[in-house]
Every structure is written in C-alpha cells, then in structure tokens.
Amino acid sequence: MKGREGRQKKKLIWYHPHLLFLMGGTRFVLEVMRRLGKEYEVVVLCNDGDNKIINLFRQAKIPVIKTSFISTNSPLYWLFFPIFLTRDVIVSMKYLKTADYIIGSIFPA
C-alpha cells in the first residue's frame, strides 16, 4: 500500500490537543498508534506535552511533533487564542498536507 509521494507506507497523522497526562485519552492514542504503526507511517501532532510521555511515544517509534510551547489546558492559551491558533495552523499545515489520513481527537483531551 503506497502513500503520497511514492512512500512505501501511507502516512497517518493523529492531531491530539496535548500529551501532558498519561491517562485514558493519551494511553488510547499511544496504543492505537502503536498498532497502526505496523501498517502505516504514523505521527502525532500536539500543542505541547510532557517529555516523559513524549518519550514513551518515541520508544514505540511514534514521532511526536509539538506545534507550540503551551497547551490548550492553559488559561494563557485561551487569553492569546488568535496568536496560538495562527501558530498552530502554520506549523501543523507543514505536516498535515503530507498525510494520507488525519485523525483528530475530540476536545478536551
């Protein structure tokens, strides 16, 4: 199964708000992406994340790309929402336009 641009595997990007807490949503994304990684090139995009949690993804050979330095669970994110949204869109589009499939998590994470 070939993906865009002649890649061997199709590329699947999962956009998740943040990887700050190793709880239900984050564990679910980790496990599903671990399984999908056998058939697809997988990448997780998020606003921000805890380094220990991001390392769990990387140990599972799942690249994590942070689009910001602050997450949606911060009041500062919402205070300066137009600025952070613009930044997130610009950074995200670089990756999303190369994807064959995109999954988005339901807010809040």
C-alpha positions in Angstrom: 0.0 0.0 0.0 1.8 3.1 -1.2 1.2 6.6 0.2 1.6 10.0 -1.3 4.8 11.0 -2.9 5.7 7.3 -3.6 6.2 6.4 0.1 6.2 2.7 1.0 3.5 3.2 3.7 0.6 5.5 3.8 1.1 8.3 6.3 -1.4 8.8 9.2 -1.2 11.8 11.4 -3.1 12.0 14.7 -3.8 15.5 16.0 -4.2 15.4 19.7 -4.5 18.6 21.9 -1.8 17.7 24.3 0.3 14.9 25.8 0.5 16.2 29.4 -1.2 13.5 31.4 -0.7 9.7 31.0 -4.4 9.0 31.3 -7.2 7.5 29.2 -7.0 9.6 26.1 -3.2 9.7 25.9 -2.9 6.0 26.6 -5.6 5.3 23.9 -3.7 7.3 21.3 -0.4 5.6 22.2 -1.9 2.1 21.9 -3.8 2.8 18.7 -0.8 4.4 17.0 1.5 1.6 18.2 -0.8 -0.9 16.4 -1.4 1.3 13.3 2.4 1.8 13.1 2.7 -1.7 11.8 0.8 -0.8 8.6 1.2 3.0 8.4 3.8 5.7 8.8 2.4 7.3 12.0 3.0 10.8 13.5 1.3 12.5 16.5 0.9 16.3 16.4 0.1 18.1 19.6 0.2 21.6 21.1 2.5 20.6 24.0 3.5 17.6 26.0 5.4 16.2 29.0 8.8 15.0 27.9 8.4 11.6 29.8 5.1 11.0 27.9 6.6 12.1 24.5 9.5 9.7 25.2 7.0 6.8 25.6 5.7 7.6 22.1 9.2 7.8 20.7 10.2 4.5 22.3 7.2 3.0 20.4 8.7 4.5 17.2 5.9 7.1 17.0 7.3 10.6 16.2 5.7 13.5 18.2 5.7 17.0 16.8 4.8 19.9 19.1 3.1 22.8 17.4 3.5 25.2 20.4 5.1 25.6 23.8 1.8 25.9 25.6 -1.2 23.7 25.6 -5.0 24.1 25.4 -5.4 23.4 29.1 -3.6 26.7 30.0 -5.5 29.9 30.5 -2.7 31.8 28.7 -3.5 29.7 25.5 -7.1 31.0 25.6 -6.1 34.5 26.5 -4.0 34.8 23.4 -6.0 32.3 21.4 -5.8 34.1 18.0 -2.0 34.1 18.2 -1.6 30.5 19.3 -4.2 29.3 16.8 -2.4 31.0 14.0 0.9 29.5 15.1 -0.7 26.0 15.4 -2.2 26.2 11.9 1.0 27.3 10.3 3.2 24.6 12.0 0.5 21.9 11.5 -0.1 22.5 7.8 3.5 21.7 7.0 2.9 18.2 8.3 -0.9 17.7 7.6 -0.5 18.4 3.8 1.8 15.3 3.6 -0.7 13.0 5.3 -2.8 10.4 3.6 -5.1 10.2 6.6 -5.7 12.5 9.5 -7.3 11.7 12.8 -8.3 14.4 15.3 -9.0 13.9 19.0 -12.1 15.3 20.5 -11.5 18.4 22.7 -10.8 18.3 25.6 -8.1 15.6 25.7 
